[in-house]
Amino acid sequence: MLKTIVLKTNSSCYKIVIGSNIIHGLASNIKQLNIAESIFIISSPKIFGLYGKTIVSGLKHSCINDVGVGIFPDGENNKSWSNYEELLGRVLDFDNGKKKKMTILALGGGVVGDMAGFVASTYRRGVPFVQIPTTMLSAVDSSIGGKTGIDFKRKGKIIKNIVGSFYQPSLVLTDISLQKTLPKKELLNGLSEVIKYGIIKDVELFQFVDKSLKLILGYVPSALEYIIDKSCAIKRDIVQLDEKETKNIRAILNYGHTIGHAIEGAGNFKTNHGEAVAIGMVCEAEIAVKLGLLPKNKCSQIERLISKAGLPVKIEGCSVNSLMETMKYDKKFQKGQNKFILPVDIGKVTVKTGIPEQIIHSVLQTRIVK
Ligand SMILES: NC(=O)c1ccc[n+]([C@@H]2O[C@H](COP(=O)([O-])OP(=O)(O)OC[C@H]3O[C@@H](n4cnc5c(N)ncnc54)[C@H](O)[C@@H]3O)[C@@H](O)[C@H]2O)c1
């Protein structure tokens, strides 16, 4: 069944369309918006190889004949300044002198979406862009909310997402059937964020994941559609209240991420984002128990579901001290004070600052695999 979620902010209003085999409706959705006489697709070799032909022929079939393509290699290390510059050049070559309305189309996961969004937000001070997310993570998280950007290397260190903009897409079209080729590890990467949405806002979503795990891990479209729809609606509600993260509302999306980011960073990004957030959610739930905010049995439920999904709950490859040190550089730490999003129930979180270091330390200690 086709689902449409509308996201409205001060700067924009756009549809997130979710369904199976809906990619053929892309051109008509774009035409309704009247944003494209030409389209420049940004993608990766793998994704464009899988779905590029279908998309280009669908656009041409609907008389959007002027289509350009810019491909850059897969992987976080390619969300780089040099690829951004290269893609901008390709867009300029494609668009220059045409005086046509041009839309940039992101076809891929979060790496492609973040890069394409940043190119769109900066080329000619902003041209419309459309997201076609192809990973679970990009479907439930990165394609919506308007955060675009790239990583930047300075003094030999890569700083993730440090250069970017808030720039909302004009349309997000999530065709679940594109996920049938997604490797299981990538499905789990996004499922971790779905479980997060359940814990921060929606006990029913949490229970659904628990009850329907087999269907989800079996890529059954109705199950995937349900979790994507619910997750997008939660993110939409939060983004609408706090588009640019200035009101402490959008911060709740960072549950599991304070420790999660430290695990990624201290372990030199050997643990992927979803896995790191999964461990982070368990650790942060344990901190909530130690502070008397969350009943122990709820914490056990969180750990049980994460583990049942096949996501890790133990930290490998870094020490407690390196985690504590890395955490100090987290953007959520201000004036030396730590800040955590902690569950008080399944479906509800609170923001806490200044948590005693020994509590965090003792939780991490029990989670490290020696
Ligand atoms: N903008 C935001 O709000 C936001 C939020 C969360 C994460 N992010 C960013 O998202 C990025 C991670 O995104 P991701 O998890 O989607 O990873 P990704 O974009 O790196 O994709 C992961 C892998 O899956 C492959 N893939 C993608 N779709 C596929 C498909 N349908 N079939 C087969 N293979 C497929 C890709 O080729 C790639 O190898 C990070 O850079 C992160 O910073 C941004």
The ligand as a Tripos MOL2 file, in Angstrom:
@<TRIPOS>MOLECULE
LIG
   44    48     1     0     0
SMALL
NO_CHARGES

@<TRIPOS>ATOM
      1 N1         21.7540   13.2910    6.8080 N.am      1 LIG1
      2 C1         21.3880   12.6620    7.8940 C.2       1 LIG1
      3 O1         20.4810   13.0710    8.6340 O.2       1 LIG1
      4 C2         22.0810   11.3690    8.2360 C.ar      1 LIG1
      5 C3         21.5760   10.5480    9.2510 C.ar      1 LIG1
      6 C4         22.2140    9.3400    9.4830 C.ar      1 LIG1
      7 C5         23.3270    8.9560    8.7520 C.ar      1 LIG1
      8 N2         23.7910    9.7900    7.7780 N.ar      1 LIG1
      9 C6         24.9390    9.4110    6.9480 C.3       1 LIG1
     10 O2         24.5720    8.2630    6.1870 O.3       1 LIG1
     11 C7         25.7420    7.5690    5.8120 C.3       1 LIG1
     12 C8         25.5050    6.0840    5.9380 C.3       1 LIG1
     13 O3         24.4690    5.7200    5.0710 O.3       1 LIG1
     14 P1         24.0840    4.1910    4.7770 P.3       1 LIG1
     15 O4         24.0500    3.4590    6.0490 O.co2     1 LIG1
     16 O5         22.8930    4.2260    3.9200 O.co2     1 LIG1
     17 O6         25.3700    3.6250    4.0280 O.3       1 LIG1
     18 P2         25.9190    3.7710    2.5390 P.3       1 LIG1
     19 O7         25.2990    4.8640    1.8230 O.co2     1 LIG1
     20 O8         27.3970    3.7550    2.6730 O.co2     1 LIG1
     21 O9         25.4630    2.3980    1.8790 O.3       1 LIG1
     22 C9         25.9280    1.1990    2.4330 C.3       1 LIG1
     23 C10        26.2630    0.1660    1.3700 C.3       1 LIG1
     24 O10        25.0560   -0.3590    0.8560 O.3       1 LIG1
     25 C11        25.1150   -0.3930   -0.5630 C.3       1 LIG1
     26 N3         23.7340   -0.2750   -1.0250 N.ar      1 LIG1
     27 C12        22.9270    0.7940   -0.8910 C.ar      1 LIG1
     28 N4         21.7070    0.5050   -1.3420 N.ar      1 LIG1
     29 C13        21.7500   -0.7650   -1.8080 C.ar      1 LIG1
     30 C14        20.7990   -1.6180   -2.4030 C.ar      1 LIG1
     31 N5         19.5310   -1.2580   -2.5570 N.pl3     1 LIG1
     32 N6         21.2050   -2.8400   -2.8020 N.ar      1 LIG1
     33 C15        22.4840   -3.2430   -2.6030 C.ar      1 LIG1
     34 N7         23.4160   -2.4940   -2.0120 N.ar      1 LIG1
     35 C16        23.0510   -1.2690   -1.6100 C.ar      1 LIG1
     36 C17        26.0030    0.7680   -0.9330 C.3       1 LIG1
     37 O11        26.5180    0.5870   -2.1990 O.3       1 LIG1
     38 C18        27.0370    0.7040    0.1750 C.3       1 LIG1
     39 O12        28.0250   -0.2190   -0.1440 O.3       1 LIG1
     40 C19        26.8510    8.1050    6.6750 C.3       1 LIG1
     41 O13        27.7030    8.9050    5.8830 O.3       1 LIG1
     42 C20        26.1480    8.9710    7.7080 C.3       1 LIG1
     43 O14        26.9310   10.0670    8.1230 O.3       1 LIG1
     44 C21        23.1940   10.9860    7.5080 C.ar      1 LIG1
@<TRIPOS>BOND
     1     1     2 1
     2     2     3 2
     3     2     4 1
     4     4     5 ar
     5     4    44 ar
     6     5     6 ar
     7     6     7 ar
     8     7     8 ar
     9     8     9 1
    10     8    44 ar
    11     9    10 1
    12     9    42 1
    13    10    11 1
    14    11    12 1
    15    11    40 1
    16    12    13 1
    17    13    14 1
    18    14    15 2
    19    14    16 1
    20    14    17 1
    21    17    18 1
    22    18    19 2
    23    18    20 1
    24    18    21 1
    25    21    22 1
    26    22    23 1
    27    23    24 1
    28    23    38 1
    29    24    25 1
    30    25    26 1
    31    25    36 1
    32    26    27 ar
    33    26    35 ar
    34    27    28 ar
    35    28    29 ar
    36    29    30 ar
    37    29    35 ar
    38    30    31 1
    39    30    32 ar
    40    32    33 ar
    41    33    34 ar
    42    34    35 ar
    43    36    37 1
    44    36    38 1
    45    38    39 1
    46    40    41 1
    47    40    42 1
    48    42    43 1
@<TRIPOS>SUBSTRUCTURE
     1 LIG1         1 GROUP 0 **** ****
